């Protein structure tokens, strides 16, 4: 029955994924695998990346939580606010402010393995969407 399906873990996880997607403007969002300069993985380990056209934010989805190199070159601002977003719970794990460097930066999620997916959120700390409410923002209650 559909009522039972709504109680399954995947249904609740969709709510968290939607909250993340809706937290940043979608009309100017483009896929950008150049954020992942190394091998993005294969099959169930395949990472995906997207960003704002002007570079003010990016999302990097890691389906198995493996450490991943991320190129920050197409992002705006000299500093970025970095946050891990847990699409399974809606919780966040702030990484803090990092410098936007010309070389790729390795990010390691809090957990690794099957069913340990994470989204790295990168926001231009000097403007853009860093001050908006929603997943990954400073004014969001900690999880």
N, CA, C and O atoms as a MOPAC input file, in Angstrom:
PM7 MOZYME 1SCF
protein

 N      0.83000 1    -1.18500 1     0.00000 1
 C      0.00000 1     0.00000 1     0.00000 1
 C      0.87800 1     1.25200 1     0.00000 1
 O      2.00400 1     1.23800 1     0.49600 1
 N      0.33900 1     2.33200 1    -0.56600 1
 C      1.13400 1     3.54900 1    -0.67700 1
 C      1.41900 1     4.17000 1     0.67500 1
 O      2.45400 1     4.81200 1     0.85500 1
 N      0.51400 1     3.99000 1     1.63500 1
 C      0.75500 1     4.53800 1     2.97700 1
 C      1.97800 1     3.89100 1     3.61800 1
 O      2.75200 1     4.55500 1     4.30700 1
 N      2.14800 1     2.58600 1     3.38600 1
 C      3.31600 1     1.87700 1     3.91600 1
 C      4.59100 1     2.32300 1     3.20900 1
 O      5.64500 1     2.44300 1     3.83300 1
 N      4.48900 1     2.57000 1     1.89900 1
 C      5.64700 1     3.01800 1     1.13100 1
 C      6.16200 1     4.35900 1     1.63400 1
 O      7.36700 1     4.60900 1     1.61300 1
 N      5.26400 1     5.21800 1     2.08300 1
 C      5.69100 1     6.52000 1     2.61000 1
 C      6.48900 1     6.39100 1     3.89600 1
 O      7.22000 1     7.31100 1     4.26500 1
 N      6.35900 1     5.26500 1     4.58400 1
 C      7.09200 1     5.05800 1     5.83000 1
 C      8.46100 1     4.41200 1     5.60200 1
 O      9.22500 1     4.26300 1     6.55500 1
 N      8.79000 1     4.02600 1     4.37100 1
 C     10.08300 1     3.40600 1     4.09200 1
 C     11.19600 1     4.45300 1     4.17000 1
 O     10.95600 1     5.63500 1     3.92400 1
 N     12.42200 1     4.01500 1     4.51700 1
 C     13.53400 1     4.97600 1     4.66200 1
 C     13.76900 1     5.83700 1     3.42400 1
 O     14.05400 1     7.02800 1     3.55200 1
 N     13.65500 1     5.25700 1     2.22800 1
 C     13.89600 1     6.02500 1     1.00700 1
 C     12.93000 1     7.18500 1     0.83100 1
 O     13.30100 1     8.22400 1     0.28500 1
 N     11.70000 1     7.01800 1     1.28600 1
 C     10.71800 1     8.09900 1     1.16900 1
 C     11.11900 1     9.28200 1     2.03600 1
 O     11.00400 1    10.43200 1     1.61300 1
 N     11.58000 1     9.01200 1     3.22200 1
 C     12.01800 1    10.08600 1     4.11400 1
 C     13.27300 1    10.76300 1     3.56900 1
 O     13.44100 1    11.97500 1     3.70100 1
 N     14.15000 1     9.97000 1     2.95800 1
 C     15.37800 1    10.52800 1     2.40500 1
 C     15.08300 1    11.48400 1     1.24800 1
 O     15.81900 1    12.45000 1     1.04600 1
 N     14.03200 1    11.23100 1     0.49700 1
 C     13.66400 1    12.13300 1    -0.59800 1
 C     13.30100 1    13.51600 1    -0.06500 1
 O     13.55700 1    14.52500 1    -0.72200 1
 N     12.71400 1    13.56100 1     1.10800 1
 C     12.38000 1    14.84700 1     1.73300 1
 C     13.65600 1    15.65700 1     1.98200 1
 O     13.68800 1    16.86700 1     1.75900 1
 N     14.70100 1    14.97300 1     2.44500 1
 C     15.96400 1    15.66200 1     2.72700 1
 C     16.65800 1    16.10000 1     1.42700 1
 O     17.21800 1    17.19400 1     1.35100 1
 N     16.61100 1    15.24500 1     0.42400 1
 C     17.20700 1    15.60600 1    -0.86700 1
 C     16.49200 1    16.81500 1    -1.46600 1
 O     17.13200 1    17.71900 1    -2.00300 1
 N     15.17500 1    16.82600 1    -1.37100 1
 C     14.41200 1    17.95300 1    -1.89200 1
 C     14.75100 1    19.24300 1    -1.14800 1
 O     14.86500 1    20.30400 1    -1.76300 1
 N     14.91100 1    19.15500 1     0.17200 1
 C     15.26300 1    20.34400 1     0.96000 1
 C     16.59800 1    20.91600 1     0.49900 1
 O     16.75200 1    22.13400 1     0.40400 1
 N     17.54900 1    20.05800 1     0.21700 1
 C     18.84800 1    20.52900 1    -0.25900 1
 C     18.71700 1    21.17700 1    -1.63100 1
 O     19.21100 1    22.28400 1    -1.84500 1
 N     18.06600 1    20.50400 1    -2.54600 1
 C     17.92700 1    21.02800 1    -3.90400 1
 C     17.20100 1    22.36500 1    -3.90300 1
 O     17.56000 1    23.26900 1    -4.65800 1
 N     16.18400 1    22.49400 1    -3.06300 1
 C     15.40300 1    23.73400 1    -3.00900 1
 C     16.11800 1    24.85400 1    -2.25500 1
 O     15.66700 1    25.99900 1    -2.28400 1
 N     17.22400 1    24.54300 1    -1.58300 1
 C     17.90600 1    25.55500 1    -0.77300 1
 C     18.74700 1    26.53300 1    -1.58900 1
 O     19.17100 1    27.56300 1    -1.06500 1
 N     18.99200 1    26.23400 1    -2.84000 1
 C     19.75900 1    27.10900 1    -3.71900 1
 C     18.96400 1    27.28900 1    -5.01100 1
 O     18.19500 1    26.40500 1    -5.38800 1
 N     19.14100 1    28.42300 1    -5.69600 1
 C     18.37500 1    28.68000 1    -6.92200 1
 C     18.65900 1    27.62700 1    -8.00800 1
 O     19.80900 1    27.41700 1    -8.39300 1
 N     17.61400 1    26.98200 1    -8.48500 1
 C     17.76900 1    25.92900 1    -9.48700 1
 C     17.91600 1    26.44800 1   -10.91700 1
 O     18.61100 1    25.80900 1   -11.70800 1
 N     17.29500 1    27.58000 1   -11.29200 1
 C     17.36300 1    27.98400 1   -12.70100 1
 C     18.77500 1    28.20800 1   -13.22800 1
 O     19.01800 1    28.05500 1   -14.42500 1
 N     19.70400 1    28.56600 1   -12.35300 1
 C     21.06800 1    28.80700 1   -12.83400 1
 C     22.01900 1    27.66700 1   -12.47500 1
 O     23.23500 1    27.85100 1   -12.52400 1
 N     21.49800 1    26.50200 1   -12.11800 1
 C     22.31700 1    25.34200 1   -11.74600 1
 C     22.65100 1    24.52900 1   -12.98900 1
 O     21.77900 1    24.23600 1   -13.80800 1
 N     23.93500 1    24.16600 1   -13.12000 1
 C     24.36800 1    23.36100 1   -14.25900 1
 C     25.18800 1    22.16900 1   -13.75700 1
 O     25.90800 1    22.28600 1   -12.76600 1
 N     25.07900 1    21.02600 1   -14.43700 1
 C     25.96700 1    19.91700 1   -14.08300 1
 C     27.39900 1    20.32700 1   -14.40600 1
 O     27.63500 1    21.01000 1   -15.40300 1
 N     28.35100 1    19.92200 1   -13.58300 1
 C     29.74200 1    20.27900 1   -13.84500 1
 C     30.68400 1    19.22300 1   -13.28100 1
 O     31.13800 1    19.32300 1   -12.14100 1
 N     30.96900 1    18.22200 1   -14.08700 1
 C     31.87900 1    17.16200 1   -13.65700 1
 C     33.33400 1    17.63500 1   -13.62000 1
 O     34.19600 1    16.90700 1   -13.13000 1
 N     33.63000 1    18.85400 1   -14.13200 1
 C     34.99700 1    19.36900 1   -14.01900 1
 C     35.34500 1    19.67900 1   -12.56500 1
 O     36.51700 1    19.85900 1   -12.23500 1
 N     34.33400 1    19.74300 1   -11.69100 1
 C     34.61500 1    19.89200 1   -10.26200 1
 C     35.32200 1    18.64800 1    -9.71500 1
 O     35.95500 1    18.70000 1    -8.66000 1
 N     35.21100 1    17.53500 1   -10.43700 1
 C     35.81700 1    16.26600 1   -10.02700 1
 C     36.93400 1    15.92600 1   -11.00900 1
 O     36.71100 1    15.16700 1   -11.95300 1
 N     38.14800 1    16.48100 1   -10.80200 1
 C     39.21900 1    16.32300 1   -11.78000 1
 C     39.78300 1    14.90800 1   -11.86400 1
 O     40.36000 1    14.53500 1   -12.88500 1
 N     39.62400 1    14.12100 1   -10.80900 1
 C     40.10100 1    12.74000 1   -10.82700 1
 C     38.94600 1    11.83600 1   -11.25100 1
 O     37.85800 1    12.32600 1   -11.55300 1
 N     39.16400 1    10.56900 1   -11.27500 1
 C     38.14400 1     9.59200 1   -11.64000 1
 C     36.93600 1     9.73100 1   -10.71300 1
 O     37.07500 1     9.58900 1    -9.49800 1
 N     35.73900 1    10.01000 1   -11.27500 1
 C     34.56000 1    10.16100 1   -10.41800 1
 C     33.98600 1     8.83200 1    -9.92900 1
 O     32.97000 1     8.82000 1    -9.23400 1
 N     34.62300 1     7.71500 1   -10.28000 1
 C     34.14900 1     6.40500 1    -9.85200 1
 C     33.19800 1     5.80500 1   -10.86900 1
 O     32.76300 1     6.46700 1   -11.81200 1
 N     32.88600 1     4.54000 1   -10.65400 1
 C     32.01400 1     3.81000 1   -11.56600 1
 C     30.84600 1     3.21100 1   -10.80700 1
 O     30.90500 1     3.02400 1    -9.59200 1
 N     29.78400 1     2.91400 1   -11.54000 1
 C     28.63500 1     2.22100 1   -10.97200 1
 C     28.10800 1     2.89500 1    -9.72100 1
 O     27.87200 1     4.10300 1    -9.72000 1
 N     27.91900 1     2.12000 1    -8.63900 1
 C     27.33500 1     2.68700 1    -7.41800 1
 C     28.26800 1     3.65200 1    -6.68200 1
 O     27.86500 1     4.27800 1    -5.70100 1
 N     29.51500 1     3.77500 1    -7.15300 1
 C     30.48300 1     4.68200 1    -6.53100 1
 C     30.66700 1     5.96000 1    -7.34700 1
 O     31.55700 1     6.75500 1    -7.04500 1
 N     29.83200 1     6.17400 1    -8.38600 1
 C     29.99400 1     7.30800 1    -9.30900 1
 C     29.54700 1     8.62400 1    -8.65900 1
 O     28.37300 1     8.78700 1    -8.32900 1
 N     30.47400 1     9.54600 1    -8.47900 1
 C     30.19000 1    10.86700 1    -7.90600 1
 C     29.65300 1    11.79100 1    -8.99300 1
 O     29.99800 1    11.65200 1   -10.16600 1
 N     28.80500 1    12.73900 1    -8.59000 1
 C     28.22600 1    13.73100 1    -9.49300 1
 C     28.39800 1    15.11200 1    -8.88000 1
 O     28.43000 1    15.26200 1    -7.65800 1
 N     28.50900 1    16.13100 1    -9.74800 1
 C     28.69100 1    17.49500 1    -9.26500 1
 C     27.84900 1    18.47000 1   -10.07500 1
 O     27.58700 1    18.26400 1   -11.25900 1
 N     27.43600 1    19.53500 1    -9.40400 1
 C     26.67900 1    20.61100 1   -10.03600 1
 C     27.07000 1    21.91400 1    -9.34900 1
 O     27.55900 1    21.90800 1    -8.21900 1
 N     26.85400 1    23.01700 1   -10.03400 1
 C     27.18200 1    24.32800 1    -9.45600 1
 C     26.30300 1    25.39400 1   -10.07900 1
 O     25.64200 1    25.16900 1   -11.09300 1
 N     26.31100 1    26.55800 1    -9.45100 1
 C     25.64900 1    27.72500 1   -10.03900 1
 C     26.48400 1    28.19000 1   -11.22700 1
 O     27.70900 1    28.06500 1   -11.21700 1
 N     25.82800 1    28.72100 1   -12.24100 1
 C     26.52500 1    29.21600 1   -13.42100 1
 C     27.60700 1    30.22100 1   -13.02800 1
 O     28.70300 1    30.20500 1   -13.58800 1
 N     27.30300 1    31.09400 1   -12.06800 1
 C     28.28000 1    32.10600 1   -11.64700 1
 C     29.24100 1    31.59100 1   -10.58000 1
 O     30.08300 1    32.35300 1   -10.10600 1
 N     29.14200 1    30.34000 1   -10.19400 1
 C     30.08900 1    29.74400 1    -9.25900 1
 C     29.85200 1    30.04300 1    -7.79900 1
 O     30.72000 1    29.75300 1    -6.97600 1
 N     28.70100 1    30.61700 1    -7.43600 1
 C     28.51100 1    31.01600 1    -6.03800 1
 C     28.19700 1    29.84600 1    -5.10800 1
 O     28.27100 1    29.99600 1    -3.88900 1
 N     27.84400 1    28.67700 1    -5.66500 1
 C     27.66700 1    27.47800 1    -4.84100 1
 C     27.89600 1    26.23400 1    -5.69600 1
 O     27.82800 1    26.28800 1    -6.92400 1
 N     28.16500 1    25.12400 1    -5.03100 1
 C     28.30900 1    23.83900 1    -5.71000 1
 C     27.84100 1    22.73500 1    -4.77100 1
 O     27.92000 1    22.85900 1    -3.54900 1
 N     27.35400 1    21.65700 1    -5.36800 1
 C     27.01800 1    20.42800 1    -4.65500 1
 C     27.84100 1    19.30600 1    -5.28900 1
 O     27.91600 1    19.19800 1    -6.51300 1
 N     28.45100 1    18.48100 1    -4.45800 1
 C     29.16700 1    17.29900 1    -4.93900 1
 C     28.57400 1    16.10000 1    -4.20800 1
 O     28.68400 1    15.99300 1    -2.98700 1
 N     27.94800 1    15.20200 1    -4.95900 1
 C     27.29900 1    14.02600 1    -4.37900 1
 C     28.24900 1    12.83500 1    -4.42000 1
 O     28.75700 1    12.46300 1    -5.47800 1
 N     28.47900 1    12.25000 1    -3.25700 1
 C     29.35000 1    11.08400 1    -3.12300 1
 C     28.50900 1     9.91900 1    -2.59900 1
 O     28.18000 1     9.89200 1    -1.41300 1
 N     28.15600 1     8.95800 1    -3.45200 1
 C     27.22800 1     7.90100 1    -3.05500 1
 C     27.75800 1     6.92900 1    -2.01400 1
 O     26.97200 1     6.29100 1    -1.31300 1
 N     29.08400 1     6.80100 1    -1.89900 1
 C     29.64000 1     5.86600 1    -0.91700 1
 C     30.59400 1     6.54900 1     0.05900 1
 O     31.32100 1     5.87600 1     0.79000 1
 N     30.59400 1     7.85700 1     0.07400 1
 C     31.39800 1     8.59500 1     1.03400 1
 C     32.90100 1     8.47200 1     0.86900 1
 O     33.64100 1     8.72800 1     1.81900 1
 N     33.36900 1     8.09200 1    -0.29600 1
 C     34.81800 1     7.97200 1    -0.46500 1
 C     35.45400 1     9.36000 1    -0.56300 1
 O     34.84800 1    10.27500 1    -1.12000 1
 N     36.66900 1     9.52700 1    -0.02800 1
 C     37.36500 1    10.81100 1    -0.17700 1
 C     37.52000 1    11.15400 1    -1.66100 1
 O     37.78000 1    10.28200 1    -2.49000 1
 N     37.35700 1    12.43100 1    -1.97600 1
 C     37.32900 1    12.86000 1    -3.36800 1
 C     38.03600 1    14.19400 1    -3.52800 1
 O     37.89300 1    15.09400 1    -2.69900 1
 N     38.80000 1    14.30800 1    -4.60700 1
 C     39.41400 1    15.58600 1    -4.96000 1
 C     38.37800 1    16.45300 1    -5.65200 1
 O     37.63600 1    15.98000 1    -6.51400 1
 N     38.32800 1    17.72900 1    -5.27100 1
 C     37.39000 1    18.68100 1    -5.86100 1
 C     38.16600 1    19.88800 1    -6.34900 1
 O     38.95300 1    20.47500 1    -5.60700 1
 N     37.93900 1    20.25800 1    -7.60700 1
 C     38.52900 1    21.46200 1    -8.16300 1
 C     37.63900 1    22.64300 1    -7.80000 1
 O     36.42800 1    22.60900 1    -8.02000 1
 N     38.23700 1    23.67500 1    -7.25000 1
 C     37.49200 1    24.85600 1    -6.82700 1
 C     37.60100 1    25.99500 1    -7.83900 1
 O     37.07100 1    27.08200 1    -7.60600 1
 N     38.27800 1    25.75500 1    -8.95200 1
 C     38.57900 1    26.80300 1    -9.93000 1
 C     37.33800 1    27.47500 1   -10.50800 1
 O     37.37500 1    28.67300 1   -10.78600 1
 N     36.24200 1    26.74600 1   -10.69800 1
 C     35.05400 1    27.34000 1   -11.32000 1
 C     34.11500 1    27.98800 1   -10.30800 1
 O     33.02900 1    28.44000 1   -10.67300 1
 N     34.52200 1    28.03800 1    -9.04300 1
 C     33.69600 1    28.66600 1    -8.01000 1
 C     34.13800 1    30.10800 1    -7.79500 1
 O     35.27400 1    30.47000 1    -8.09900 1
 N     33.23300 1    30.92600 1    -7.27100 1
 C     33.54400 1    32.34200 1    -7.05400 1
 C     33.98300 1    32.57400 1    -5.61500 1
 O     33.77500 1    31.73700 1    -4.73700 1
 N     34.59000 1    33.72100 1    -5.40000 1
 C     35.04000 1    34.10400 1    -4.06600 1
 C     36.40800 1    33.54400 1    -3.74200 1
 O     36.82800 1    32.53600 1    -4.31100 1
 N     37.09300 1    34.19200 1    -2.83600 1
 C     38.41300 1    33.70400 1    -2.43200 1
 C     38.31000 1    32.70200 1    -1.28200 1
 O     39.24600 1    31.94200 1    -1.03400 1
 N     37.16600 1    32.70100 1    -0.57500 1
 C     36.94500 1    31.72000 1     0.48300 1
 C     35.56900 1    31.07400 1     0.29500 1
 O     34.63800 1    31.68000 1    -0.23600 1
 N     35.48000 1    29.84600 1     0.74300 1
 C     34.25200 1    29.07000 1     0.59800 1
 C     33.83200 1    28.51400 1     1.94900 1
 O     34.67300 1    28.11000 1     2.75300 1
 N     32.53200 1    28.49500 1     2.19300 1
 C     31.98400 1    27.79800 1     3.35400 1
 C     31.69600 1    26.37500 1     2.90000 1
 O     30.97100 1    26.16000 1     1.92900 1
 N     32.27100 1    25.39900 1     3.61200 1
 C     32.12200 1    23.99300 1     3.24400 1
 C     31.34800 1    23.25000 1     4.32500 1
 O     31.60900 1    23.41100 1     5.51700 1
 N     30.39400 1    22.43400 1     3.88700 1
 C     29.53200 1    21.68600 1     4.79800 1
 C     29.25900 1    20.31500 1     4.18900 1
 O     29.02800 1    20.20300 1     2.98500 1
 N     29.28400 1    19.28300 1     5.01000 1
 C     28.78100 1    17.97300 1     4.59000 1
 C     27.30100 1    17.92400 1     4.90600 1
 O     26.88200 1    18.28500 1     6.00500 1
 N     26.49900 1    17.47100 1     3.93100 1
 C     25.06300 1    17.29800 1     4.11600 1
 C     24.74400 1    15.81600 1     4.02500 1
 O     25.13300 1    15.14100 1     3.07200 1
 N     24.03300 1    15.31900 1     5.02800 1
 C     23.66400 1    13.91500 1     5.07200 1
 C     22.26000 1    13.77100 1     4.47900 1
 O     21.28200 1    14.12000 1     5.14000 1
 N     22.14100 1    13.26100 1     3.24000 1
 C     20.81000 1    13.15400 1     2.63300 1
 C     19.95100 1    12.05100 1     3.26100 1
 O     18.76000 1    11.95500 1     2.96500 1
 N     20.53300 1    11.23500 1     4.10900 1
 C     19.76100 1    10.18900 1     4.78200 1
 C     18.99000 1    10.73900 1     5.97100 1
 O     17.92400 1    10.23000 1     6.31600 1
 N     19.53700 1    11.79400 1     6.60800 1
 C     18.93100 1    12.33700 1     7.82500 1
 C     18.58900 1    13.82200 1     7.73300 1
 O     17.78700 1    14.32300 1     8.52100 1
 N     19.19300 1    14.52800 1     6.77400 1
 C     19.03800 1    15.97900 1     6.69800 1
 C     20.01900 1    16.71000 1     7.59900 1
 O     19.98800 1    17.93800 1     7.68100 1
 N     20.88200 1    15.97600 1     8.27200 1
 C     21.86600 1    16.58200 1     9.17000 1
 C     23.04300 1    17.17700 1     8.42300 1
 O     23.27800 1    16.86900 1     7.25400 1
 N     23.77500 1    18.03000 1     9.11100 1
 C     24.94300 1    18.66500 1     8.51900 1
 C     26.16200 1    18.49700 1     9.42100 1
 O     26.04400 1    18.31700 1    10.63300 1
 N     27.32900 1    18.56000 1     8.79800 1
 C     28.60000 1    18.53100 1     9.51200 1
 C     29.46900 1    19.63000 1     8.90000 1
 O     30.10800 1    19.40900 1     7.87200 1
 N     29.49800 1    20.82000 1     9.52400 1
 C     30.27000 1    21.92700 1     8.96500 1
 C     31.76700 1    21.63100 1     8.92500 1
 O     32.33200 1    21.07900 1     9.86900 1
 N     32.38700 1    22.00600 1     7.82700 1
 C     33.84100 1    21.90700 1     7.69600 1
 C     34.50600 1    23.24700 1     7.96900 1
 O     35.70400 1    23.30700 1     8.24900 1
 N     33.73400 1    24.31500 1     7.88600 1
 C     34.27400 1    25.65000 1     8.11700 1
 C     34.60600 1    26.36200 1     6.82800 1
 O     34.17300 1    25.97000 1     5.74500 1
 N     35.37400 1    27.40400 1     6.96700 1
 C     35.75000 1    28.25100 1     5.83200 1
 C     37.08300 1    27.77200 1     5.27700 1
 O     38.03100 1    27.53000 1     6.02500 1
 N     37.14400 1    27.63800 1     3.95300 1
 C     38.38300 1    27.20700 1     3.30800 1
 C     38.74700 1    28.19800 1     2.20700 1
 O     37.88500 1    28.87800 1     1.65200 1
 N     40.03100 1    28.26400 1     1.90700 1
 C     40.50500 1    29.12600 1     0.82400 1
 C     40.24800 1    28.44300 1    -0.51100 1
 O     40.43800 1    27.23400 1    -0.64500 1
 N     39.81800 1    29.21600 1    -1.49100 1
 C     39.66900 1    28.68900 1    -2.85400 1
 C     41.05400 1    28.67600 1    -3.47300 1
 O     41.64400 1    29.73000 1    -3.71000 1
 N     41.56500 1    27.50400 1    -3.73200 1
 C     42.91700 1    27.33000 1    -4.24100 1
 C     42.88500 1    26.92100 1    -5.71200 1
 O     41.86700 1    26.42300 1    -6.19200 1
 N     43.99300 1    27.12700 1    -6.43100 1
 C     44.03300 1    26.68900 1    -7.82900 1
 C     44.16700 1    25.16900 1    -7.96200 1
 O     43.82000 1    24.60500 1    -8.99900 1
 N     44.66400 1    24.51200 1    -6.92200 1
 C     44.83600 1    23.06500 1    -6.96100 1
 C     43.62500 1    22.37500 1    -6.33900 1
 O     42.98100 1    22.93400 1    -5.45200 1
 N     43.30900 1    21.15900 1    -6.80100 1
 C     42.19500 1    20.41300 1    -6.20000 1
 C     42.41600 1    20.18400 1    -4.70800 1
 O     43.55000 1    20.07200 1    -4.24000 1
 N     41.31300 1    20.11700 1    -3.97700 1
 C     41.32900 1    19.88100 1    -2.54100 1
 C     40.65100 1    18.53600 1    -2.28500 1
 O     39.61000 1    18.24100 1    -2.87200 1
 N     41.24300 1    17.72200 1    -1.40600 1
 C     40.64500 1    16.43500 1    -1.06500 1
 C     39.68100 1    16.62200 1     0.09600 1
 O     40.03800 1    17.18100 1     1.13300 1
 N     38.46300 1    16.15100 1    -0.09000 1
 C     37.44400 1    16.19000 1     0.95100 1
 C     37.09400 1    14.75500 1     1.33300 1
 O     36.86500 1    13.91100 1     0.46700 1
 N     37.05500 1    14.48800 1     2.63300 1
 C     36.72400 1    13.15300 1     3.13900 1
 C     35.45700 1    13.24700 1     3.97600 1
 O     35.46300 1    13.89800 1     5.02100 1
 N     34.37000 1    12.61100 1     3.54200 1
 C     33.11500 1    12.64800 1     4.29700 1
 C     33.26200 1    12.01100 1     5.68000 1
 O     34.21900 1    11.28000 1     5.93200 1
 N     32.32000 1    12.29000 1     6.56500 1
 C     32.37600 1    11.74100 1     7.92600 1
 C     32.31500 1    10.21800 1     8.00100 1
 O     32.88000 1     9.62500 1     8.92000 1
 N     31.63100 1     9.57100 1     7.03700 1
 C     31.55600 1     8.10400 1     7.01900 1
 C     31.76700 1     7.62000 1     5.59600 1
 O     31.53400 1     8.35200 1     4.63400 1
 N     32.21400 1     6.36500 1     5.47600 1
 C     32.50800 1     5.77300 1     4.17500 1
 C     31.86900 1     4.39600 1     4.10700 1
 O     31.81500 1     3.67900 1     5.10600 1
 N     31.38900 1     4.03200 1     2.93300 1
 C     30.89000 1     2.68000 1     2.71100 1
 C     29.56000 1     2.67100 1     2.00000 1
 O     28.98900 1     3.72200 1     1.71100 1
 N     29.06200 1     1.45900 1     1.71300 1
 C     27.75200 1     1.36100 1     1.06400 1
 C     26.68800 1     2.04600 1     1.91500 1
 O     26.71900 1     1.97200 1     3.14300 1
 N     25.76200 1     2.70200 1     1.26000 1
 C     24.66800 1     3.40600 1     1.94200 1
 C     25.16400 1     4.54100 1     2.83900 1
 O     24.47800 1     4.92300 1     3.78700 1
 N     26.33300 1     5.07600 1     2.55100 1
 C     26.88800 1     6.21000 1     3.30800 1
 C     27.08800 1     7.38500 1     2.36400 1
 O     28.19500 1     7.90800 1     2.23400 1
 N     26.00400 1     7.79600 1     1.70200 1
 C     26.11500 1     8.89800 1     0.75900 1
 C     26.14500 1    10.23700 1     1.48700 1
 O     25.54200 1    10.40500 1     2.54600 1
 N     26.86100 1    11.18000 1     0.89100 1
 C     27.02500 1    12.53100 1     1.41300 1
 C     26.99800 1    13.51900 1     0.26200 1
 O     27.30100 1    13.17100 1    -0.88000 1
 N     26.63100 1    14.76300 1     0.57600 1
 C     26.71900 1    15.85400 1    -0.38800 1
 C     27.62000 1    16.91800 1     0.21300 1
 O     27.36700 1    17.41300 1     1.31100 1
 N     28.66600 1    17.26400 1    -0.51000 1
 C     29.52500 1    18.37500 1    -0.11900 1
 C     28.88700 1    19.63800 1    -0.66600 1
 O     28.64000 1    19.74900 1    -1.86700 1
 N     28.62000 1    20.59600 1     0.22200 1
 C     28.07000 1    21.89300 1    -0.17700 1
 C     29.18600 1    22.91400 1    -0.06000 1
 O     29.82200 1    23.02800 1     0.98700 1
 N     29.42100 1    23.65000 1    -1.12300 1
 C     30.41200 1    24.72200 1    -1.13100 1
 C     29.71000 1    26.01500 1    -1.50600 1
 O     29.09000 1    26.10400 1    -2.56600 1
 N     29.80600 1    27.02100 1    -0.63700 1
 C     29.19200 1    28.32600 1    -0.88800 1
 C     30.26300 1    29.40600 1    -0.87100 1
 O     31.17900 1    29.36900 1    -0.05000 1
 N     30.14200 1    30.36300 1    -1.77900 1
 C     30.99100 1    31.54800 1    -1.76600 1
 C     30.76500 1    32.24800 1    -0.42900 1
 O     29.66200 1    32.72600 1    -0.16500 1
 N     31.78200 1    32.31600 1     0.41000 1
 C     31.64100 1    32.87600 1     1.75500 1
 C     31.47400 1    34.38300 1     1.73700 1
 O     31.04200 1    34.96700 1     2.73100 1
 N     31.81000 1    35.02300 1     0.62500 1
 C     31.76600 1    36.48000 1     0.54900 1
 C     30.44100 1    36.99700 1     0.00000 1
 O     30.28800 1    38.19900 1    -0.21600 1
 N     29.51600 1    36.13100 1    -0.22100 1
 C     28.23700 1    36.55600 1    -0.79200 1
 C     27.50900 1    35.35900 1    -1.34000 1
 O     27.63500 1    34.24400 1    -0.83200 1
 N     26.76700 1    35.59500 1    -2.35300 1
 C     26.04200 1    34.48700 1    -2.95900 1
 C     25.00000 1    33.93100 1    -2.01000 1
 O     24.22600 1    34.68400 1    -1.42000 1
 N     24.97800 1    32.62100 1    -1.86300 1
 C     23.92700 1    31.95400 1    -1.10900 1
 C     24.32900 1    31.59500 1     0.31600 1
 O     23.54200 1    30.97200 1     1.02800 1
 N     25.51800 1    31.96600 1     0.75000 1
 C     25.97400 1    31.56700 1     2.08000 1
 C     25.09700 1    32.12600 1     3.19900 1
 O     25.04400 1    31.54200 1     4.28200 1
 N     24.42000 1    33.22300 1     2.96500 1
 C     23.59400 1    33.83100 1     4.01300 1
 C     22.13600 1    33.37800 1     3.97600 1
 O     21.35400 1    33.74800 1     4.85200 1
 N     21.76100 1    32.58600 1     2.98100 1
 C     20.36800 1    32.13900 1     2.86600 1
 C     20.08600 1    31.01400 1     3.85500 1
 O     20.98500 1    30.24900 1     4.20400 1
 N     18.83000 1    30.91100 1     4.31000 1
 C     18.47700 1    29.78200 1     5.16800 1
 C     18.41400 1    28.48900 1     4.36200 1
 O     18.28500 1    28.51600 1     3.13800 1
 N     18.50400 1    27.37000 1     5.04900 1
 C     18.39700 1    26.07200 1     4.39200 1
 C     19.58900 1    25.20100 1     4.69500 1
 O     20.49300 1    25.62100 1     5.41800 1
 N     19.61200 1    23.98200 1     4.15100 1
 C     20.70700 1    23.04800 1     4.44200 1
 C     22.07500 1    23.63400 1     4.17500 1
 O     22.33200 1    24.21100 1     3.11800 1
 N     22.93800 1    23.47600 1     5.14400 1
 C     24.31700 1    23.90500 1     4.99500 1
 C     24.59000 1    25.34800 1     5.36700 1
 O     25.71200 1    25.81800 1     5.18100 1
 N     23.61300 1    26.06300 1     5.88100 1
 C     23.80900 1    27.46900 1     6.21700 1
 C     24.01500 1    27.64900 1     7.71000 1
 O     23.55100 1    26.84700 1     8.52100 1
 N     24.71100 1    28.70500 1     8.05200 1
 C     25.05900 1    28.95500 1     9.44900 1
 C     23.86000 1    29.13400 1    10.35100 1
 O     23.92000 1    28.80100 1    11.53500 1
 N     22.75200 1    29.66300 1     9.80500 1
 C     21.59700 1    29.91400 1    10.66600 1
 C     20.68600 1    28.69000 1    10.79600 1
 O     19.64400 1    28.75700 1    11.44800 1
 N     21.07600 1    27.58000 1    10.17800 1
 C     20.31500 1    26.34200 1    10.32600 1
 C     20.66500 1    25.70000 1    11.66400 1
 O     21.83900 1    25.68000 1    12.03500 1
 N     19.70300 1    25.18500 1    12.39000 1
 C     20.03600 1    24.51300 1    13.64400 1
 C     20.94600 1    23.32700 1    13.38100 1
 O     20.77300 1    22.62800 1    12.38300 1
 N     21.92500 1    23.08400 1    14.27100 1
 C     22.83200 1    21.93200 1    14.07400 1
 C     22.06700 1    20.61900 1    14.20200 1
 O     21.08100 1    20.53000 1    14.93400 1
 N     22.53300 1    19.60600 1    13.48200 1
 C     21.91700 1    18.27600 1    13.53400 1
 C     22.89000 1    17.28400 1    14.11400 1
 O     22.56400 1    16.10400 1    14.24400 1

